[in-house]
Amino acid sequence: MLKKRSVMLSGHATSVALEPEFWVILDRIADARGLSHAGLLAWVDETRGRQPLASACRLLALEQAGRPDD
């Protein structure tokens, strides 16, 4: 089941629906970077190019999950 989070990006309200497992990883990334989940989503939005936001979030989470713990 997808979990939806709402956020303001570039002055527009939007929402992102991801599986809870992805949100866990994204929350860890945000914590490590000192960002809120909205701040992390804003960064993803700014750097994703033409990729859909949800896809960019999933790829970031998978990239992070594939890295060994420091």
C-alpha positions as CSV (number, residue, x, y, z in Angstrom):
1,M,0.0,0.0,0.0
2,L,1.3,3.4,-0.9
3,K,1.8,6.2,1.6
4,K,1.2,9.7,0.4
5,R,3.0,12.8,1.6
6,S,2.0,16.4,0.6
7,V,4.6,19.1,0.1
8,M,5.0,22.6,-1.5
9,L,7.4,22.5,-4.4
10,S,8.2,25.6,-6.4
11,G,5.2,27.3,-4.8
12,H,2.8,24.5,-5.8
13,A,1.1,21.9,-3.6
14,T,1.9,18.4,-4.7
15,S,1.9,14.9,-3.2
16,V,4.1,11.9,-3.6
17,A,2.9,8.4,-3.1
18,L,5.5,5.8,-2.3
19,E,5.7,2.5,-0.5
20,P,6.5,2.9,3.2
21,E,9.8,1.1,2.8
22,F,11.0,3.9,0.5
23,W,9.9,6.6,2.9
24,V,11.9,4.9,5.7
25,I,15.1,5.2,3.6
26,L,14.2,8.7,2.4
27,D,13.7,9.8,6.0
28,R,17.1,8.4,6.9
29,I,18.7,10.4,4.0
30,A,16.9,13.5,5.1
31,D,18.1,13.0,8.7
32,A,21.7,12.5,7.5
33,R,21.6,15.7,5.5
34,G,19.8,17.7,8.2
35,L,16.7,18.2,6.1
36,S,13.0,17.8,6.7
37,H,11.2,15.3,4.4
38,A,9.9,18.4,2.5
39,G,13.4,19.7,2.2
40,L,14.6,16.4,0.8
41,L,11.7,16.3,-1.7
42,A,12.5,19.9,-2.8
43,W,16.2,18.8,-3.4
44,V,15.0,15.8,-5.4
45,D,12.6,18.0,-7.4
46,E,15.4,20.4,-8.3
47,T,17.8,17.7,-9.4
48,R,15.5,15.1,-11.1
49,G,15.5,16.6,-14.6
50,R,12.6,15.2,-16.6
51,Q,12.1,12.1,-14.4
52,P,8.8,11.8,-12.5
53,L,9.2,12.9,-8.9
54,A,8.2,9.5,-7.4
55,S,10.6,7.7,-9.7
56,A,13.4,10.0,-8.7
57,C,12.6,9.4,-5.0
58,R,12.6,5.6,-5.5
59,L,16.0,5.7,-7.4
60,L,17.6,7.9,-4.6
61,A,16.4,5.4,-2.0
62,L,17.7,2.4,-4.0
63,E,21.0,4.1,-4.5
64,Q,21.3,4.8,-0.8
65,A,20.2,1.3,0.1
66,G,22.9,-0.2,-2.1
67,R,25.7,1.7,-0.3
68,P,27.4,0.1,2.6
69,D,26.8,1.7,6.0
70,D,29.5,4.1,7.1
